[in-house]
């Protein structure tokens, strides 16, 4: 994933240079902001001298998805206040996709922190190199701002392949996106995440309810079986 972030950072750095911003903006954005897709939007916002209130609102709407990431991100494994603070700051889509998979269930907090740190280093280094070399890339090259969208598509495909047996989850995601598109097209991302999270919570409660009922039935069967055995033993002792 780090090697995948390197060319993405290069594309972001080149985009910074072509927008007319100084090269050090690439290092500043990737080190301090570190918000993935919002950084690509921030380039246009900075060029247009957008008011800070509008920038803050845009950042909230784009990155509000991280609130839902926190529901399943393994922050409890990370130790120390500084470690938890940096892990929260470095919670990107790529880090979430890697640390919440089945293969990461045994990862320690230190491994999660090192993973996030190296991913940011790849991102900062790639963006800085791209900004310094951006003048060598002709202005006729287009599509650099699509690099982040392409990465999201790859992460989504990997998630679907990893959970190939869990067909209802991608169907719920698609249905949530369609409903959000029809009901709240101006706030589609936020509405889709809210609907998807609500659907997952409802499904989780139903599954836990079924499991509890199944366990209760098994316990009642065991108790009745024990009682019948005790009664048979009592009858045998009387005989």
C-alpha positions as CSV (number, residue, x, y, z in Angstrom):
1,X,0.0,0.0,0.0
2,X,2.9,2.3,0.7
3,X,4.3,1.8,-2.7
4,X,0.8,2.5,-4.1
5,X,0.7,5.9,-2.2
6,X,4.1,6.9,-3.7
7,X,2.9,7.5,-7.3
8,X,-0.3,8.9,-5.9
9,X,1.8,11.4,-4.0
10,X,3.8,12.2,-7.1
11,X,0.5,13.0,-8.9
12,X,-0.6,15.3,-6.1
13,X,2.8,17.1,-6.1
14,X,2.6,17.7,-9.8
15,X,-0.9,19.0,-9.4
16,X,0.3,21.4,-6.8
17,X,3.0,22.8,-9.2
18,X,0.6,23.1,-12.1
19,X,-1.9,25.0,-9.9
20,X,0.8,27.7,-9.4
21,X,1.4,27.0,-5.7
22,X,5.0,26.8,-4.3
23,X,6.5,23.3,-4.0
24,X,6.5,23.4,-0.2
25,X,2.7,23.4,-0.2
26,X,2.8,19.8,-1.1
27,X,4.9,18.9,1.9
28,X,2.8,21.1,4.2
29,X,-0.6,19.7,3.0
30,X,0.5,16.1,3.2
31,X,2.2,16.5,6.6
32,X,-0.3,18.7,8.4
33,X,-3.6,18.2,6.6
34,X,-3.1,14.5,5.6
35,X,-6.7,14.1,4.5
36,X,-6.4,12.2,1.2
37,X,-9.1,13.3,-1.2
38,X,-9.7,16.6,0.6
39,X,-6.1,17.6,-0.2
40,X,-6.9,17.4,-3.9
41,X,-9.9,19.7,-3.3
42,X,-7.8,21.9,-1.1
43,X,-5.5,22.8,-4.1
44,X,-8.4,24.4,-5.9
45,X,-9.7,26.0,-2.8
46,X,-6.3,27.6,-2.1
47,X,-5.9,28.8,-5.6
48,X,-9.3,30.4,-5.5
49,X,-8.6,32.0,-2.1
50,X,-11.7,30.4,-0.6
51,X,-12.8,31.8,2.8
52,X,-11.8,29.6,5.8
53,X,-15.4,29.0,6.8
54,X,-16.1,27.4,3.4
55,X,-12.9,25.4,3.6
56,X,-13.8,24.1,7.0
57,X,-17.3,23.2,5.9
58,X,-15.9,21.4,2.8
59,X,-13.4,19.5,5.0
60,X,-16.2,18.4,7.3
61,X,-18.4,17.1,4.5
62,X,-15.6,15.3,2.8
63,X,-14.0,13.7,5.9
64,X,-17.1,13.0,8.0
65,X,-16.8,9.4,6.9
66,X,-14.0,9.0,9.4
67,X,-16.6,9.3,12.2
68,X,-18.0,6.0,10.9
69,X,-14.5,4.5,10.6
70,X,-14.0,5.0,14.3
71,X,-16.7,2.5,15.0
72,X,-14.6,-0.5,14.0
73,X,-11.0,0.9,13.9
74,X,-8.8,-1.0,16.4
75,X,-7.7,2.1,18.4
76,X,-8.0,0.1,21.6
77,X,-4.8,-1.8,20.7
78,X,-2.8,1.4,20.5
79,X,-1.1,2.3,23.8
80,X,-0.3,5.8,25.1
81,X,-2.0,9.1,24.6
82,X,0.5,10.2,21.9
83,X,0.1,6.9,20.1
84,X,-3.7,7.1,20.2
85,X,-3.6,10.8,19.1
86,X,-1.4,10.1,16.1
87,X,-3.3,7.0,15.2
88,X,-6.5,9.0,15.2
89,X,-4.9,11.8,13.1
90,X,-3.5,9.2,10.6
91,X,-6.7,7.3,10.2
92,X,-7.0,7.4,6.4
93,X,-9.0,5.2,4.1
94,X,-6.0,3.1,3.3
95,X,-5.1,2.6,6.9
96,X,-8.7,1.7,7.8
97,X,-8.9,-0.8,4.9
98,X,-5.7,-2.6,6.0
99,X,-6.3,-2.6,9.8
100,X,-9.9,-3.8,9.8
101,X,-9.5,-6.9,7.6
102,X,-9.4,-10.5,8.8
103,X,-5.6,-10.7,8.4
104,X,-5.1,-7.7,10.8
105,X,-7.1,-9.1,13.8
106,X,-3.8,-10.3,15.4
107,X,-1.8,-7.1,14.7
108,X,-0.5,-5.3,17.7
109,X,-0.9,-1.5,18.4
110,X,2.8,-0.9,17.6
111,X,2.4,-2.5,14.2
112,X,-0.7,-0.4,13.4
113,X,1.2,2.8,14.4
114,X,4.3,1.9,12.2
115,X,1.9,1.1,9.4
116,X,0.3,4.5,9.6
117,X,3.6,6.3,10.0
118,X,5.2,4.7,7.0
119,X,2.1,5.3,4.9
120,X,2.3,9.0,5.7
121,X,6.0,9.1,5.0
122,X,5.4,7.6,1.6
123,X,2.6,10.1,1.0
124,X,4.7,13.1,2.1
125,X,7.8,12.0,0.2
126,X,5.9,11.2,-3.0
127,X,4.1,14.6,-2.9
128,X,7.3,16.5,-2.2
129,X,9.2,14.8,-5.0
130,X,6.3,15.3,-7.4
131,X,6.2,19.0,-6.6
132,X,10.0,19.4,-7.1
133,X,9.8,17.6,-10.4
134,X,6.4,19.0,-11.5
135,X,8.0,21.5,-13.9
136,X,9.3,18.6,-16.0
137,X,5.7,17.3,-16.5
138,X,3.9,19.2,-19.4
139,X,0.7,21.0,-18.6
140,X,-1.1,19.0,-21.3
141,X,-1.1,15.9,-19.0
142,X,-4.6,15.6,-17.5
143,X,-6.4,13.3,-15.1
144,X,-4.0,13.7,-12.2
145,X,-6.8,14.7,-9.9
146,X,-8.5,11.3,-10.7
147,X,-5.7,9.4,-9.0
148,X,-7.4,9.4,-5.6
149,X,-10.7,8.2,-7.1
150,X,-8.9,5.4,-8.8
151,X,-7.3,4.3,-5.5
152,X,-10.7,4.3,-3.8
153,X,-12.1,2.1,-6.5
154,X,-9.2,-0.4,-6.0
155,X,-9.8,-0.4,-2.2
156,X,-13.5,-1.1,-2.8
157,X,-12.8,-4.0,-5.1
158,X,-10.3,-5.5,-2.7
159,X,-12.9,-5.3,0.1
160,X,-15.5,-7.0,-2.0
161,X,-13.1,-9.8,-3.0
162,X,-12.1,-10.3,0.7
163,X,-15.7,-10.6,1.7
164,X,-16.9,-12.5,-1.4
165,X,-19.2,-14.6,0.7
166,X,-20.8,-11.6,2.3
167,X,-23.1,-10.5,-0.5
168,X,-25.6,-8.5,1.5
169,X,-23.0,-5.9,2.7
170,X,-22.1,-4.5,-0.8
171,X,-25.8,-4.7,-1.7
172,X,-26.6,-2.6,1.4
173,X,-23.9,-0.1,0.4
174,X,-25.2,0.2,-3.1
175,X,-28.8,0.6,-1.9
176,X,-27.7,3.3,0.6
177,X,-25.9,5.2,-2.2
178,X,-29.0,5.0,-4.5
179,X,-31.4,6.2,-1.8
180,X,-29.0,9.0,-0.8
181,X,-28.7,10.0,-4.5
182,X,-32.5,10.2,-4.8
183,X,-33.3,11.8,-1.4
184,X,-30.3,14.1,-0.7
185,X,-28.2,14.5,-3.9
186,X,-26.5,17.5,-2.5
187,X,-25.3,15.6,0.6
188,X,-25.0,12.2,-0.9
189,X,-21.8,11.1,0.8
190,X,-23.0,11.9,4.3
191,X,-26.5,10.5,3.7
192,X,-25.1,7.3,2.2
193,X,-22.8,6.7,5.1
194,X,-25.5,7.3,7.7
195,X,-28.0,5.0,5.9
196,X,-25.3,2.3,5.5
197,X,-24.3,2.5,9.1
198,X,-27.9,2.3,10.3
199,X,-28.5,-0.7,8.1
200,X,-25.4,-2.5,9.5
201,X,-26.5,-1.7,13.1
202,X,-30.0,-3.1,12.5
203,X,-28.6,-6.2,10.8
204,X,-26.1,-6.7,13.7
205,X,-28.8,-6.4,16.3
206,X,-31.0,-9.0,14.5
207,X,-28.1,-11.4,14.2
208,X,-27.2,-11.0,17.9
209,X,-30.8,-11.5,18.8
210,X,-30.9,-14.8,16.8
211,X,-27.7,-16.0,18.4
212,X,-29.0,-15.2,21.9
213,X,-32.3,-17.0,21.2
214,X,-30.4,-20.0,19.8
215,X,-28.1,-20.1,22.9
216,X,-31.2,-19.9,25.1
217,X,-32.8,-22.8,23.4
218,X,-29.6,-24.9,23.7
219,X,-29.3,-24.0,27.4
220,X,-33.0,-25.0,28.0
221,X,-32.4,-28.3,26.2
222,X,-29.3,-29.0,28.3
223,X,-31.2,-28.2,31.5
224,X,-34.1,-30.4,30.5
225,X,-31.7,-33.2,29.6
226,X,-29.9,-32.9,32.9
227,X,-33.2,-33.0,34.8
228,X,-34.3,-36.1,32.9
229,X,-31.0,-37.8,33.8
230,X,-31.3,-36.8,37.4
231,X,-34.9,-38.2,37.5
232,X,-33.7,-41.5,35.9
233,X,-30.9,-41.8,38.5
234,X,-33.4,-41.2,41.3
235,X,-35.7,-43.9,40.0
236,X,-32.8,-46.3,39.6
237,X,-31.7,-45.7,43.2
238,X,-35.2,-46.4,44.5
239,X,-35.4,-49.6,42.5
